[in-house]
Amino acid sequence: MTRPLHAYMQRISSSLAEHAVAVMPTARKDWARAMRAELASLDVGIERMRWSFGCLRAAYSERVRHFAVLDRLPVRILIALLSLNEAHGLIWSAKLAWVYRTNPDWAAQYLGSESIQVYAAIPTLLIGLCAISAALYAVAAVYLVRHRRNAVPYYAAAVATELTSLIGFSWVSVSVDSWSLRSEASHYCVWLGITVLALMIASHFRYREFPPSGGRT
Amino acid sequence: MTRLPNRSAQTLRLVAELLDGPRAWRHGYELSKATGLKSGTLYPILMRLADQGLLIAKWEESDRPGVPPRHVYRLTPDGLAYARAQAEAEPATLGARVSKVNS
């Protein structure tokens, strides 16, 4: 590694570690300082970079965990309602796509002329994926309200299934030449928002059940 | 519902490593190298263990001039008891270490 690049990486890794100290919640500052102190004993550029990115990850993870907003029932209920709203949207899409096959006139009153082409071309698999994703969101919402960590795998599965169905819908839109950037972007933005919430929930529950009661007896 | 203790593979690996030399103080980087855990994974586990009173941490002055003090860690008596309890539950990971410590 050339000397200027090495010096540049040293500076970046030091800045990242400093930032980690700043981000870490006050009660944990000493741990961030400990991570930063380890950095001073590392000479290899790439190793320093890896270490400092780890510091940053730990600091942000602690920062999110210390929000502790999910300990409050009203917050959990609010997120659960958002999830149920998403589930409702997915069920509605699945219902429209399914009914369109049997009763196009009924479905047409809810669909624009461009959407009709898309809904006509949607394969059954995608309708099924939407319904599965909606069910997963609903189950995840119930677990979240009850403050159970089972919410995490259900949210992960719901988010993944919804992404798959979104990609499928986009694919169908492109194939029938009815692709609308604004419509697709809004769907993916909502999905991104839900994903961020799911990550927050995963982070909240990550160490929630840590107390090693078995080991203390 | 009774909450179960965390028995993640990473926690067990770290506890196993600390159990290897129960009286020795270990640096974070040394533990990271020995367990293969990255700093972003290692430190949150260390924090949790310390919160539970299973791990003790202290600052240690460096021998090298200009190098700041470093955090060092080792298991507390409660931590050793926890590690041994885990060893009974996970003999493949921790059993060998426990027998080494006890001998």
Interface residues (C-beta under 8 A of the other chain):
Chain A: R28 D30 W31 A34 M35 A37 E38 A40 S41 L42 R50 W51 F53 G54 C55 L56 R57 A58 S61 E62 R206 Y207 E209 F210 P211 P212 S213 G214 G215 R216 T217
Chain B: T2 R3 L4 P5 N6 H27 G28 Y29 S32 K38 S39 G40 T41 L42 Y43 P44 L46 M47 R48 Q52 L54 A57 S62 R64 V67 P68 P69 R70 H71 D78 A81 Y82 A83 A85 Q86 A89
